[in-house]
Amino acid sequence: MMKEKIEKSGPVQVDPALAKALEKIEEFVENATGAKPTPEELAPALTKYFVLKEILEFVRLSREASQET
């Protein structure tokens, strides 16, 4: 898989559903630790292999469930 370098070019538009999910993660960490996580802490956590596999499995199951209905 080719990795591309992402250049900062100004504000990034984030889908509202993704923004809400990130807020929920921030709240969860803040409730557990007493401090909101920084983007620098969240980014590597969200790209860990285990997290990626969990997301993949969730998406697969969601797609299968929607095809059954």
C-alpha positions in Angstrom: 0.0 0.0 0.0 1.4 3.4 -1.0 1.4 6.0 1.7 0.9 9.6 0.6 2.2 12.6 2.5 -0.6 14.9 3.5 0.2 18.5 3.2 -1.5 21.2 5.4 -3.3 23.4 2.9 -5.8 25.1 5.1 -9.0 24.2 6.8 -10.3 20.7 6.2 -14.0 19.9 5.8 -14.9 17.0 8.1 -18.2 15.2 7.7 -20.5 16.0 10.6 -20.9 12.3 11.5 -17.1 12.0 11.8 -16.8 15.2 13.8 -19.5 13.8 16.2 -17.6 10.5 16.5 -14.3 12.4 17.3 -16.2 14.5 19.9 -17.5 11.3 21.5 -14.0 9.9 21.7 -12.7 13.1 23.2 -15.5 13.0 25.8 -14.8 9.4 26.6 -11.1 10.0 27.2 -11.7 13.2 29.2 -14.2 11.4 31.5 -11.7 8.6 32.1 -8.6 10.7 32.5 -9.8 14.1 33.5 -8.2 15.8 30.4 -9.2 16.0 26.8 -6.8 14.2 24.4 -4.9 16.2 21.9 -5.0 15.6 18.2 -1.5 14.4 18.5 -2.6 11.7 21.0 -5.7 10.7 19.1 -4.2 10.4 15.6 -1.8 7.5 16.3 -4.4 5.8 18.5 -6.9 5.8 15.7 -4.5 4.3 13.3 -3.3 1.4 15.4 -3.8 -2.0 13.7 -6.2 -3.2 16.4 -8.4 -0.1 16.1 -8.4 -0.3 12.3 -9.4 -4.0 12.4 -12.2 -3.2 14.8 -13.5 -0.5 12.5 -13.2 -2.8 9.5 -15.2 -5.5 11.2 -17.9 -3.0 12.4 -18.3 -1.7 8.8 -18.4 -5.2 7.4 -21.1 -6.3 9.9 -23.1 -3.1 9.3 -23.0 -3.7 5.5 -24.1 -7.3 5.9 -26.9 -6.3 8.2 -28.2 -3.7 5.8 -28.1 -6.1 2.9 -30.3 -8.6 4.8 -33.1 -6.1 5.3 
